[in-house]
Amino acid sequence: MPRKTEKLTIRIDPVVKEALRQAAEHDNRSVANMIEVLIRDHCRKAGVEIEGVLSMAEQSAARKVRR
């Protein structure tokens, strides 16, 4: 995985931020990682490709090859 080099500063409703924090804690993730997971999931569902990230079909095929 490439090194993270970008910084993102956003304004967010405090109630939404707290919900994000709780969701991240529930999944044993940092808030930053939770945001990245949510963005990746949304992009996958919306059909937006992220360079260097395998599609679900490619991930499935890769797992089958490793077995």
CHARMM internal coordinates of N, CA and C (Angstrom, degrees):
IC EDIT
DIST 1 N 1 CA 1.4444
DIST 1 CA 1 C 1.5244
ANGL 1 N 1 CA 1 C 108.42
DIST 1 C 2 N 1.3467
ANGL 1 CA 1 C 2 N 116.54
DIHE 1 N 1 CA 1 C 2 N 135.76
DIST 2 N 2 CA 1.4602
ANGL 1 C 2 N 2 CA 119.37
DIHE 1 CA 1 C 2 N 2 CA -179.61
DIST 2 CA 2 C 1.5244
ANGL 2 N 2 CA 2 C 112.53
DIHE 1 C 2 N 2 CA 2 C -65.18
DIST 2 C 3 N 1.3093
ANGL 2 CA 2 C 3 N 114.52
DIHE 2 N 2 CA 2 C 3 N 153.09
DIST 3 N 3 CA 1.4643
ANGL 2 C 3 N 3 CA 119.90
DIHE 2 CA 2 C 3 N 3 CA 176.53
DIST 3 CA 3 C 1.5109
ANGL 3 N 3 CA 3 C 109.79
DIHE 2 C 3 N 3 CA 3 C -66.12
DIST 3 C 4 N 1.3070
ANGL 3 CA 3 C 4 N 116.31
DIHE 3 N 3 CA 3 C 4 N 141.14
DIST 4 N 4 CA 1.4637
ANGL 3 C 4 N 4 CA 120.56
DIHE 3 CA 3 C 4 N 4 CA 178.52
DIST 4 CA 4 C 1.5237
ANGL 4 N 4 CA 4 C 108.45
DIHE 3 C 4 N 4 CA 4 C -80.01
DIST 4 C 5 N 1.3358
ANGL 4 CA 4 C 5 N 114.89
DIHE 4 N 4 CA 4 C 5 N 126.02
DIST 5 N 5 CA 1.4559
ANGL 4 C 5 N 5 CA 118.59
DIHE 4 CA 4 C 5 N 5 CA -176.54
DIST 5 CA 5 C 1.5248
ANGL 5 N 5 CA 5 C 113.12
DIHE 4 C 5 N 5 CA 5 C -129.32
DIST 5 C 6 N 1.3127
ANGL 5 CA 5 C 6 N 117.92
DIHE 5 N 5 CA 5 C 6 N -3.50
DIST 6 N 6 CA 1.4584
ANGL 5 C 6 N 6 CA 120.98
DIHE 5 CA 5 C 6 N 6 CA -177.23
DIST 6 CA 6 C 1.5246
ANGL 6 N 6 CA 6 C 110.96
DIHE 5 C 6 N 6 CA 6 C -104.23
DIST 6 C 7 N 1.3158
ANGL 6 CA 6 C 7 N 114.75
DIHE 6 N 6 CA 6 C 7 N 144.51
DIST 7 N 7 CA 1.4572
ANGL 6 C 7 N 7 CA 121.40
DIHE 6 CA 6 C 7 N 7 CA 177.47
DIST 7 CA 7 C 1.5210
ANGL 7 N 7 CA 7 C 107.54
DIHE 6 C 7 N 7 CA 7 C -114.24
DIST 7 C 8 N 1.3286
ANGL 7 CA 7 C 8 N 116.83
DIHE 7 N 7 CA 7 C 8 N 138.70
DIST 8 N 8 CA 1.4554
ANGL 7 C 8 N 8 CA 122.32
DIHE 7 CA 7 C 8 N 8 CA -179.47
DIST 8 CA 8 C 1.5222
ANGL 8 N 8 CA 8 C 107.87
DIHE 7 C 8 N 8 CA 8 C -126.10
DIST 8 C 9 N 1.3121
ANGL 8 CA 8 C 9 N 116.18
DIHE 8 N 8 CA 8 C 9 N 123.24
DIST 9 N 9 CA 1.4603
ANGL 8 C 9 N 9 CA 121.10
DIHE 8 CA 8 C 9 N 9 CA 177.69
DIST 9 CA 9 C 1.5146
ANGL 9 N 9 CA 9 C 107.84
DIHE 8 C 9 N 9 CA 9 C -113.84
DIST 9 C 10 N 1.3318
ANGL 9 CA 9 C 10 N 116.52
DIHE 9 N 9 CA 9 C 10 N 124.60
DIST 10 N 10 CA 1.4606
ANGL 9 C 10 N 10 CA 120.58
DIHE 9 CA 9 C 10 N 10 CA -178.97
DIST 10 CA 10 C 1.5236
ANGL 10 N 10 CA 10 C 109.75
DIHE 9 C 10 N 10 CA 10 C -133.81
DIST 10 C 11 N 1.3079
ANGL 10 CA 10 C 11 N 114.94
DIHE 10 N 10 CA 10 C 11 N 159.32
DIST 11 N 11 CA 1.4674
ANGL 10 C 11 N 11 CA 121.20
DIHE 10 CA 10 C 11 N 11 CA 171.39
DIST 11 CA 11 C 1.5150
ANGL 11 N 11 CA 11 C 106.08
DIHE 10 C 11 N 11 CA 11 C -104.45
DIST 11 C 12 N 1.3209
ANGL 11 CA 11 C 12 N 115.86
DIHE 11 N 11 CA 11 C 12 N 137.90
DIST 12 N 12 CA 1.4553
ANGL 11 C 12 N 12 CA 120.60
DIHE 11 CA 11 C 12 N 12 CA -176.00
DIST 12 CA 12 C 1.5202
ANGL 12 N 12 CA 12 C 109.33
DIHE 11 C 12 N 12 CA 12 C -145.64
DIST 12 C 13 N 1.2984
ANGL 12 CA 12 C 13 N 115.94
DIHE 12 N 12 CA 12 C 13 N 147.86
DIST 13 N 13 CA 1.4656
ANGL 12 C 13 N 13 CA 121.60
DIHE 12 CA 12 C 13 N 13 CA 177.50
DIST 13 CA 13 C 1.5384
ANGL 13 N 13 CA 13 C 108.58
DIHE 12 C 13 N 13 CA 13 C -59.46
DIST 13 C 14 N 1.3128
ANGL 13 CA 13 C 14 N 117.94
DIHE 13 N 13 CA 13 C 14 N 132.25
DIST 14 N 14 CA 1.4729
ANGL 13 C 14 N 14 CA 120.35
DIHE 13 CA 13 C 14 N 14 CA -179.15
DIST 14 CA 14 C 1.5342
ANGL 14 N 14 CA 14 C 113.43
DIHE 13 C 14 N 14 CA 14 C -55.46
DIST 14 C 15 N 1.3195
ANGL 14 CA 14 C 15 N 117.83
DIHE 14 N 14 CA 14 C 15 N -33.93
DIST 15 N 15 CA 1.4682
ANGL 14 C 15 N 15 CA 120.35
DIHE 14 CA 14 C 15 N 15 CA 179.58
DIST 15 CA 15 C 1.5294
ANGL 15 N 15 CA 15 C 110.08
DIHE 14 C 15 N 15 CA 15 C -67.82
DIST 15 C 16 N 1.3367
ANGL 15 CA 15 C 16 N 116.71
DIHE 15 N 15 CA 15 C 16 N -39.74
DIST 16 N 16 CA 1.4612
ANGL 15 C 16 N 16 CA 120.70
DIHE 15 CA 15 C 16 N 16 CA 178.32
DIST 16 CA 16 C 1.5268
ANGL 16 N 16 CA 16 C 109.61
DIHE 15 C 16 N 16 CA 16 C -68.53
DIST 16 C 17 N 1.3258
ANGL 16 CA 16 C 17 N 116.98
DIHE 16 N 16 CA 16 C 17 N -39.00
DIST 17 N 17 CA 1.4649
ANGL 16 C 17 N 17 CA 120.65
DIHE 16 CA 16 C 17 N 17 CA 178.23
DIST 17 CA 17 C 1.5195
ANGL 17 N 17 CA 17 C 110.77
DIHE 16 C 17 N 17 CA 17 C -61.30
DIST 17 C 18 N 1.3184
ANGL 17 CA 17 C 18 N 117.17
DIHE 17 N 17 CA 17 C 18 N -41.89
DIST 18 N 18 CA 1.4565
ANGL 17 C 18 N 18 CA 120.46
DIHE 17 CA 17 C 18 N 18 CA 179.17
DIST 18 CA 18 C 1.5289
ANGL 18 N 18 CA 18 C 110.69
DIHE 17 C 18 N 18 CA 18 C -65.83
DIST 18 C 19 N 1.3280
ANGL 18 CA 18 C 19 N 116.89
DIHE 18 N 18 CA 18 C 19 N -39.89
DIST 19 N 19 CA 1.4666
ANGL 18 C 19 N 19 CA 119.96
DIHE 18 CA 18 C 19 N 19 CA 176.96
DIST 19 CA 19 C 1.5292
ANGL 19 N 19 CA 19 C 110.18
DIHE 18 C 19 N 19 CA 19 C -62.76
DIST 19 C 20 N 1.3225
ANGL 19 CA 19 C 20 N 116.83
DIHE 19 N 19 CA 19 C 20 N -40.61
DIST 20 N 20 CA 1.4617
ANGL 19 C 20 N 20 CA 121.53
DIHE 19 CA 19 C 20 N 20 CA 176.86
DIST 20 CA 20 C 1.5243
ANGL 20 N 20 CA 20 C 110.45
DIHE 19 C 20 N 20 CA 20 C -61.62
DIST 20 C 21 N 1.3211
ANGL 20 CA 20 C 21 N 116.65
DIHE 20 N 20 CA 20 C 21 N -45.37
DIST 21 N 21 CA 1.4661
ANGL 20 C 21 N 21 CA 120.49
DIHE 20 CA 20 C 21 N 21 CA 179.40
DIST 21 CA 21 C 1.5226
ANGL 21 N 21 CA 21 C 110.96
DIHE 20 C 21 N 21 CA 21 C -59.65
DIST 21 C 22 N 1.3336
ANGL 21 CA 21 C 22 N 116.41
DIHE 21 N 21 CA 21 C 22 N -43.88
DIST 22 N 22 CA 1.4669
ANGL 21 C 22 N 22 CA 120.71
DIHE 21 CA 21 C 22 N 22 CA 179.87
DIST 22 CA 22 C 1.5288
ANGL 22 N 22 CA 22 C 111.39
DIHE 21 C 22 N 22 CA 22 C -65.85
DIST 22 C 23 N 1.3356
ANGL 22 CA 22 C 23 N 116.18
DIHE 22 N 22 CA 22 C 23 N -40.88
DIST 23 N 23 CA 1.4678
ANGL 22 C 23 N 23 CA 119.53
DIHE 22 CA 22 C 23 N 23 CA 178.62
DIST 23 CA 23 C 1.5297
ANGL 23 N 23 CA 23 C 110.32
DIHE 22 C 23 N 23 CA 23 C -63.81
DIST 23 C 24 N 1.3205
ANGL 23 CA 23 C 24 N 116.51
DIHE 23 N 23 CA 23 C 24 N -41.71
DIST 24 N 24 CA 1.4668
ANGL 23 C 24 N 24 CA 120.66
DIHE 23 CA 23 C 24 N 24 CA 178.38
DIST 24 CA 24 C 1.5215
ANGL 24 N 24 CA 24 C 110.47
DIHE 23 C 24 N 24 CA 24 C -63.40
DIST 24 C 25 N 1.3134
ANGL 24 CA 24 C 25 N 116.65
DIHE 24 N 24 CA 24 C 25 N -44.77
DIST 25 N 25 CA 1.4679
ANGL 24 C 25 N 25 CA 120.71
DIHE 24 CA 24 C 25 N 25 CA 178.60
DIST 25 CA 25 C 1.5263
ANGL 25 N 25 CA 25 C 110.48
DIHE 24 C 25 N 25 CA 25 C -61.11
DIST 25 C 26 N 1.3137
ANGL 25 CA 25 C 26 N 116.75
DIHE 25 N 25 CA 25 C 26 N -42.01
DIST 26 N 26 CA 1.4693
ANGL 25 C 26 N 26 CA 121.44
DIHE 25 CA 25 C 26 N 26 CA 179.77
DIST 26 CA 26 C 1.5274
ANGL 26 N 26 CA 26 C 111.24
DIHE 25 C 26 N 26 CA 26 C -59.37
DIST 26 C 27 N 1.3384
ANGL 26 CA 26 C 27 N 116.38
DIHE 26 N 26 CA 26 C 27 N -37.15
DIST 27 N 27 CA 1.4640
ANGL 26 C 27 N 27 CA 121.47
DIHE 26 CA 26 C 27 N 27 CA -179.28
DIST 27 CA 27 C 1.5278
ANGL 27 N 27 CA 27 C 112.98
DIHE 26 C 27 N 27 CA 27 C -93.30
DIST 27 C 28 N 1.3279
ANGL 27 CA 27 C 28 N 116.87
DIHE 27 N 27 CA 27 C 28 N 8.57
DIST 28 N 28 CA 1.4717
ANGL 27 C 28 N 28 CA 121.95
DIHE 27 CA 27 C 28 N 28 CA -177.50
DIST 28 CA 28 C 1.5270
ANGL 28 N 28 CA 28 C 111.54
DIHE 27 C 28 N 28 CA 28 C 54.47
DIST 28 C 29 N 1.3234
ANGL 28 CA 28 C 29 N 115.76
DIHE 28 N 28 CA 28 C 29 N 46.67
DIST 29 N 29 CA 1.4607
ANGL 28 C 29 N 29 CA 122.68
DIHE 28 CA 28 C 29 N 29 CA 179.16
DIST 29 CA 29 C 1.5245
ANGL 29 N 29 CA 29 C 109.57
DIHE 28 C 29 N 29 CA 29 C -123.00
DIST 29 C 30 N 1.3158
ANGL 29 CA 29 C 30 N 115.04
DIHE 29 N 29 CA 29 C 30 N 160.47
DIST 30 N 30 CA 1.4613
ANGL 29 C 30 N 30 CA 118.99
DIHE 29 CA 29 C 30 N 30 CA 169.26
DIST 30 CA 30 C 1.5286
ANGL 30 N 30 CA 30 C 106.91
DIHE 29 C 30 N 30 CA 30 C -78.12
DIST 30 C 31 N 1.3254
ANGL 30 CA 30 C 31 N 116.53
DIHE 30 N 30 CA 30 C 31 N 162.42
DIST 31 N 31 CA 1.4568
ANGL 30 C 31 N 31 CA 120.31
DIHE 30 CA 30 C 31 N 31 CA 177.25
DIST 31 CA 31 C 1.5301
ANGL 31 N 31 CA 31 C 109.32
DIHE 30 C 31 N 31 CA 31 C -61.64
DIST 31 C 32 N 1.3184
ANGL 31 CA 31 C 32 N 117.96
DIHE 31 N 31 CA 31 C 32 N -42.01
DIST 32 N 32 CA 1.4687
ANGL 31 C 32 N 32 CA 121.23
DIHE 31 CA 31 C 32 N 32 CA 179.68
DIST 32 CA 32 C 1.5231
ANGL 32 N 32 CA 32 C 110.77
DIHE 31 C 32 N 32 CA 32 C -61.11
DIST 32 C 33 N 1.3269
ANGL 32 CA 32 C 33 N 117.37
DIHE 32 N 32 CA 32 C 33 N -44.25
DIST 33 N 33 CA 1.4585
ANGL 32 C 33 N 33 CA 120.22
DIHE 32 CA 32 C 33 N 33 CA 179.13
DIST 33 CA 33 C 1.5227
ANGL 33 N 33 CA 33 C 111.14
DIHE 32 C 33 N 33 CA 33 C -66.41
DIST 33 C 34 N 1.3247
ANGL 33 CA 33 C 34 N 116.88
DIHE 33 N 33 CA 33 C 34 N -37.34
DIST 34 N 34 CA 1.4642
ANGL 33 C 34 N 34 CA 120.27
DIHE 33 CA 33 C 34 N 34 CA 178.85
DIST 34 CA 34 C 1.5258
ANGL 34 N 34 CA 34 C 110.30
DIHE 33 C 34 N 34 CA 34 C -62.90
DIST 34 C 35 N 1.3162
ANGL 34 CA 34 C 35 N 117.12
DIHE 34 N 34 CA 34 C 35 N -42.38
DIST 35 N 35 CA 1.4653
ANGL 34 C 35 N 35 CA 120.84
DIHE 34 CA 34 C 35 N 35 CA 178.35
DIST 35 CA 35 C 1.5275
ANGL 35 N 35 CA 35 C 109.84
DIHE 34 C 35 N 35 CA 35 C -62.22
DIST 35 C 36 N 1.3305
ANGL 35 CA 35 C 36 N 116.97
DIHE 35 N 35 CA 35 C 36 N -44.00
DIST 36 N 36 CA 1.4647
ANGL 35 C 36 N 36 CA 120.25
DIHE 35 CA 35 C 36 N 36 CA 179.69
DIST 36 CA 36 C 1.5292
ANGL 36 N 36 CA 36 C 110.88
DIHE 35 C 36 N 36 CA 36 C -62.68
DIST 36 C 37 N 1.3150
ANGL 36 CA 36 C 37 N 117.62
DIHE 36 N 36 CA 36 C 37 N -42.57
DIST 37 N 37 CA 1.4679
ANGL 36 C 37 N 37 CA 121.39
DIHE 36 CA 36 C 37 N 37 CA 178.25
DIST 37 CA 37 C 1.5287
ANGL 37 N 37 CA 37 C 110.14
DIHE 36 C 37 N 37 CA 37 C -61.59
DIST 37 C 38 N 1.3269
ANGL 37 CA 37 C 38 N 116.93
DIHE 37 N 37 CA 37 C 38 N -44.52
DIST 38 N 38 CA 1.4616
ANGL 37 C 38 N 38 CA 120.53
DIHE 37 CA 37 C 38 N 38 CA 179.84
DIST 38 CA 38 C 1.5293
ANGL 38 N 38 CA 38 C 111.42
DIHE 37 C 38 N 38 CA 38 C -62.84
DIST 38 C 39 N 1.3165
ANGL 38 CA 38 C 39 N 116.99
DIHE 38 N 38 CA 38 C 39 N -41.64
DIST 39 N 39 CA 1.4641
ANGL 38 C 39 N 39 CA 120.67
DIHE 38 CA 38 C 39 N 39 CA 179.35
DIST 39 CA 39 C 1.5246
ANGL 39 N 39 CA 39 C 110.52
DIHE 38 C 39 N 39 CA 39 C -65.32
DIST 39 C 40 N 1.3220
ANGL 39 CA 39 C 40 N 116.60
DIHE 39 N 39 CA 39 C 40 N -45.82
DIST 40 N 40 CA 1.4697
ANGL 39 C 40 N 40 CA 120.39
DIHE 39 CA 39 C 40 N 40 CA 179.50
DIST 40 CA 40 C 1.5333
ANGL 40 N 40 CA 40 C 110.71
DIHE 39 C 40 N 40 CA 40 C -61.07
DIST 40 C 41 N 1.3197
ANGL 40 CA 40 C 41 N 116.79
DIHE 40 N 40 CA 40 C 41 N -42.67
DIST 41 N 41 CA 1.4601
ANGL 40 C 41 N 41 CA 120.91
DIHE 40 CA 40 C 41 N 41 CA 179.90
DIST 41 CA 41 C 1.5231
ANGL 41 N 41 CA 41 C 110.32
DIHE 40 C 41 N 41 CA 41 C -63.75
DIST 41 C 42 N 1.3225
ANGL 41 CA 41 C 42 N 116.66
DIHE 41 N 41 CA 41 C 42 N -45.01
DIST 42 N 42 CA 1.4610
ANGL 41 C 42 N 42 CA 120.09
DIHE 41 CA 41 C 42 N 42 CA 179.39
DIST 42 CA 42 C 1.5295
ANGL 42 N 42 CA 42 C 110.90
DIHE 41 C 42 N 42 CA 42 C -62.21
DIST 42 C 43 N 1.3183
ANGL 42 CA 42 C 43 N 117.53
DIHE 42 N 42 CA 42 C 43 N -44.61
DIST 43 N 43 CA 1.4601
ANGL 42 C 43 N 43 CA 120.94
DIHE 42 CA 42 C 43 N 43 CA 179.57
DIST 43 CA 43 C 1.5269
ANGL 43 N 43 CA 43 C 110.92
DIHE 42 C 43 N 43 CA 43 C -61.76
DIST 43 C 44 N 1.3272
ANGL 43 CA 43 C 44 N 116.93
DIHE 43 N 43 CA 43 C 44 N -42.29
DIST 44 N 44 CA 1.4662
ANGL 43 C 44 N 44 CA 120.57
DIHE 43 CA 43 C 44 N 44 CA 177.91
DIST 44 CA 44 C 1.5203
ANGL 44 N 44 CA 44 C 110.22
DIHE 43 C 44 N 44 CA 44 C -59.15
DIST 44 C 45 N 1.3320
ANGL 44 CA 44 C 45 N 116.93
DIHE 44 N 44 CA 44 C 45 N -47.69
DIST 45 N 45 CA 1.4670
ANGL 44 C 45 N 45 CA 121.16
DIHE 44 CA 44 C 45 N 45 CA -179.50
DIST 45 CA 45 C 1.5140
ANGL 45 N 45 CA 45 C 111.98
DIHE 44 C 45 N 45 CA 45 C -64.97
DIST 45 C 46 N 1.3315
ANGL 45 CA 45 C 46 N 117.88
DIHE 45 N 45 CA 45 C 46 N -33.29
DIST 46 N 46 CA 1.4571
ANGL 45 C 46 N 46 CA 122.54
DIHE 45 CA 45 C 46 N 46 CA -177.91
DIST 46 CA 46 C 1.5300
ANGL 46 N 46 CA 46 C 112.55
DIHE 45 C 46 N 46 CA 46 C -86.29
DIST 46 C 47 N 1.3318
ANGL 46 CA 46 C 47 N 116.04
DIHE 46 N 46 CA 46 C 47 N -3.36
DIST 47 N 47 CA 1.4580
ANGL 46 C 47 N 47 CA 119.71
DIHE 46 CA 46 C 47 N 47 CA -179.95
DIST 47 CA 47 C 1.5125
ANGL 47 N 47 CA 47 C 113.68
DIHE 46 C 47 N 47 CA 47 C 77.65
DIST 47 C 48 N 1.3164
ANGL 47 CA 47 C 48 N 116.76
DIHE 47 N 47 CA 47 C 48 N 20.86
DIST 48 N 48 CA 1.4660
ANGL 47 C 48 N 48 CA 121.50
DIHE 47 CA 47 C 48 N 48 CA 178.42
DIST 48 CA 48 C 1.5262
ANGL 48 N 48 CA 48 C 107.90
DIHE 47 C 48 N 48 CA 48 C -93.79
DIST 48 C 49 N 1.3211
ANGL 48 CA 48 C 49 N 115.45
DIHE 48 N 48 CA 48 C 49 N 116.81
DIST 49 N 49 CA 1.4653
ANGL 48 C 49 N 49 CA 119.52
DIHE 48 CA 48 C 49 N 49 CA -178.80
DIST 49 CA 49 C 1.5254
ANGL 49 N 49 CA 49 C 110.16
DIHE 48 C 49 N 49 CA 49 C -79.63
DIST 49 C 50 N 1.3205
ANGL 49 CA 49 C 50 N 114.21
DIHE 49 N 49 CA 49 C 50 N 141.68
DIST 50 N 50 CA 1.4672
ANGL 49 C 50 N 50 CA 120.98
DIHE 49 CA 49 C 50 N 50 CA 174.41
DIST 50 CA 50 C 1.5164
ANGL 50 N 50 CA 50 C 105.87
DIHE 49 C 50 N 50 CA 50 C -111.04
DIST 50 C 51 N 1.3150
ANGL 50 CA 50 C 51 N 116.44
DIHE 50 N 50 CA 50 C 51 N 121.00
DIST 51 N 51 CA 1.4554
ANGL 50 C 51 N 51 CA 121.38
DIHE 50 CA 50 C 51 N 51 CA -176.98
DIST 51 CA 51 C 1.5244
ANGL 51 N 51 CA 51 C 110.81
DIHE 50 C 51 N 51 CA 51 C -54.24
DIST 51 C 52 N 1.3133
ANGL 51 CA 51 C 52 N 116.65
DIHE 51 N 51 CA 51 C 52 N 131.06
DIST 52 N 52 CA 1.4536
ANGL 51 C 52 N 52 CA 121.79
DIHE 51 CA 51 C 52 N 52 CA 177.54
DIST 52 CA 52 C 1.5147
ANGL 52 N 52 CA 52 C 114.37
DIHE 51 C 52 N 52 CA 52 C 84.71
DIST 52 C 53 N 1.3280
ANGL 52 CA 52 C 53 N 118.05
DIHE 52 N 52 CA 52 C 53 N 3.51
DIST 53 N 53 CA 1.4634
ANGL 52 C 53 N 53 CA 121.61
DIHE 52 CA 52 C 53 N 53 CA 179.55
DIST 53 CA 53 C 1.5212
ANGL 53 N 53 CA 53 C 107.95
DIHE 52 C 53 N 53 CA 53 C -112.22
DIST 53 C 54 N 1.3244
ANGL 53 CA 53 C 54 N 116.03
DIHE 53 N 53 CA 53 C 54 N 128.37
DIST 54 N 54 CA 1.4526
ANGL 53 C 54 N 54 CA 120.59
DIHE 53 CA 53 C 54 N 54 CA -179.85
DIST 54 CA 54 C 1.5184
ANGL 54 N 54 CA 54 C 111.01
DIHE 53 C 54 N 54 CA 54 C -73.50
DIST 54 C 55 N 1.3296
ANGL 54 CA 54 C 55 N 116.23
DIHE 54 N 54 CA 54 C 55 N 143.46
DIST 55 N 55 CA 1.4599
ANGL 54 C 55 N 55 CA 120.54
DIHE 54 CA 54 C 55 N 55 CA 174.00
DIST 55 CA 55 C 1.5195
ANGL 55 N 55 CA 55 C 108.74
DIHE 54 C 55 N 55 CA 55 C -70.18
DIST 55 C 56 N 1.3214
ANGL 55 CA 55 C 56 N 117.48
DIHE 55 N 55 CA 55 C 56 N 168.30
DIST 56 N 56 CA 1.4619
ANGL 55 C 56 N 56 CA 121.56
DIHE 55 CA 55 C 56 N 56 CA 178.78
DIST 56 CA 56 C 1.5318
ANGL 56 N 56 CA 56 C 110.20
DIHE 55 C 56 N 56 CA 56 C -59.79
DIST 56 C 57 N 1.3271
ANGL 56 CA 56 C 57 N 117.61
DIHE 56 N 56 CA 56 C 57 N -40.86
DIST 57 N 57 CA 1.4661
ANGL 56 C 57 N 57 CA 121.59
DIHE 56 CA 56 C 57 N 57 CA 179.34
DIST 57 CA 57 C 1.5285
ANGL 57 N 57 CA 57 C 110.33
DIHE 56 C 57 N 57 CA 57 C -64.16
DIST 57 C 58 N 1.3293
ANGL 57 CA 57 C 58 N 116.34
DIHE 57 N 57 CA 57 C 58 N -42.19
DIST 58 N 58 CA 1.4653
ANGL 57 C 58 N 58 CA 120.06
DIHE 57 CA 57 C 58 N 58 CA 178.67
DIST 58 CA 58 C 1.5198
ANGL 58 N 58 CA 58 C 110.96
DIHE 57 C 58 N 58 CA 58 C -66.10
DIST 58 C 59 N 1.3327
ANGL 58 CA 58 C 59 N 117.52
DIHE 58 N 58 CA 58 C 59 N -39.08
DIST 59 N 59 CA 1.4672
ANGL 58 C 59 N 59 CA 120.77
DIHE 58 CA 58 C 59 N 59 CA 177.64
DIST 59 CA 59 C 1.5167
ANGL 59 N 59 CA 59 C 110.55
DIHE 58 C 59 N 59 CA 59 C -63.32
DIST 59 C 60 N 1.3276
ANGL 59 CA 59 C 60 N 116.76
DIHE 59 N 59 CA 59 C 60 N -43.05
DIST 60 N 60 CA 1.4601
ANGL 59 C 60 N 60 CA 121.66
DIHE 59 CA 59 C 60 N 60 CA 179.56
DIST 60 CA 60 C 1.5218
ANGL 60 N 60 CA 60 C 110.50
DIHE 59 C 60 N 60 CA 60 C -62.21
DIST 60 C 61 N 1.3198
ANGL 60 CA 60 C 61 N 116.80
DIHE 60 N 60 CA 60 C 61 N -45.29
DIST 61 N 61 CA 1.4614
ANGL 60 C 61 N 61 CA 121.17
DIHE 60 CA 60 C 61 N 61 CA 179.40
DIST 61 CA 61 C 1.5268
ANGL 61 N 61 CA 61 C 110.69
DIHE 60 C 61 N 61 CA 61 C -63.32
DIST 61 C 62 N 1.3180
ANGL 61 CA 61 C 62 N 117.08
DIHE 61 N 61 CA 61 C 62 N -40.02
DIST 62 N 62 CA 1.4641
ANGL 61 C 62 N 62 CA 121.31
DIHE 61 CA 61 C 62 N 62 CA 179.77
DIST 62 CA 62 C 1.5254
ANGL 62 N 62 CA 62 C 110.69
DIHE 61 C 62 N 62 CA 62 C -64.36
DIST 62 C 63 N 1.3381
ANGL 62 CA 62 C 63 N 117.06
DIHE 62 N 62 CA 62 C 63 N -38.88
DIST 63 N 63 CA 1.4636
ANGL 62 C 63 N 63 CA 120.34
DIHE 62 CA 62 C 63 N 63 CA 178.63
DIST 63 CA 63 C 1.5268
ANGL 63 N 63 CA 63 C 110.65
DIHE 62 C 63 N 63 CA 63 C -64.99
DIST 63 C 64 N 1.3205
ANGL 63 CA 63 C 64 N 117.21
DIHE 63 N 63 CA 63 C 64 N -40.34
DIST 64 N 64 CA 1.4633
ANGL 63 C 64 N 64 CA 121.32
DIHE 63 CA 63 C 64 N 64 CA -179.55
DIST 64 CA 64 C 1.5225
ANGL 64 N 64 CA 64 C 110.67
DIHE 63 C 64 N 64 CA 64 C -64.14
DIST 64 C 65 N 1.3315
ANGL 64 CA 64 C 65 N 117.51
DIHE 64 N 64 CA 64 C 65 N -38.80
DIST 65 N 65 CA 1.4489
ANGL 64 C 65 N 65 CA 122.09
DIHE 64 CA 64 C 65 N 65 CA 179.37
DIST 65 CA 65 C 1.5281
ANGL 65 N 65 CA 65 C 111.13
DIHE 64 C 65 N 65 CA 65 C -64.79
DIST 65 C 66 N 1.3511
ANGL 65 CA 65 C 66 N 116.52
DIHE 65 N 65 CA 65 C 66 N -38.10
DIST 66 N 66 CA 1.4681
ANGL 65 C 66 N 66 CA 121.20
DIHE 65 CA 65 C 66 N 66 CA -178.04
DIST 66 CA 66 C 1.5267
ANGL 66 N 66 CA 66 C 112.62
DIHE 65 C 66 N 66 CA 66 C -70.36
DIST 66 C 67 N 1.3088
ANGL 66 CA 66 C 67 N 117.16
DIHE 66 N 66 CA 66 C 67 N -22.65
DIST 67 N 67 CA 1.4848
ANGL 66 C 67 N 67 CA 119.67
DIHE 66 CA 66 C 67 N 67 CA -176.54
DIST 67 CA 67 C 1.4632
ANGL 67 N 67 CA 67 C 112.71
DIHE 66 C 67 N 67 CA 67 C -73.43
END
COOR INIT
IC SEED 1 N 1 CA 1 C
IC BUILD
